[in-house]
Amino acid sequence: MYLLVQAHEYDKHADLLDQSFRLRKEVFADQLGWDVSVSGSRERDRYDDLHPAYLLWCDDTGTRLYGSIRLMPTTGPTLLYDVFRETFPDTCDLIAPGIWEGTRMCINEKAIARDCPELRPDRAFALLLLALCEVALGSGVHTMISNYEPHMRRFYQRAGAELDELGRADGYGRRPVCCGAFEVSARVLAGMRSSLNVSEELYQRPALPDRTLPSPIPFAA
């Protein structure tokens, strides 16, 4: 299942969030060699202190993490402008309420292989991307911005995502880092579902609390 965890729910999903920080260390520090903030077995930076939202993919019991993405509005501090500013041209204005930054997107290949052996890593990544599109579209977002290494573009394309590469730069890790703008729309979502042969929604928005007034207690004379 896919969960959108916001600040007021951090305590409720503390173990899943801890797993996501551990996974980020394995992927971005150990595998990709990015210069990221590592403390022990976790990768966590100052943007995690700004109460971002996290899209978490986990098992049905909510105990084992399969993937995660950190989401932040571009109207506040972002890695995009503070760290990866060289990856897009000065003419691009990427600050708007309808533009979100998606960072630290990663999947736990070991956990997926153990629990879902028929699910290839590239499809797992694509499903997480599809869930992200659902969440963003339902939240009024029209553009997602992300930084990624060049080889990741083919995974986005296989998932049916539509993106414009705004630029790229060296000096962040072993490979160049690109900046891409992903369109979020009903049309793109339909195309992604068609490409991935997924007909049902992956992200189930939590039901609103029942605000129906209770029936009045009969007055006894």
Disulfide bonds with the S-S distance in Angstrom:
none
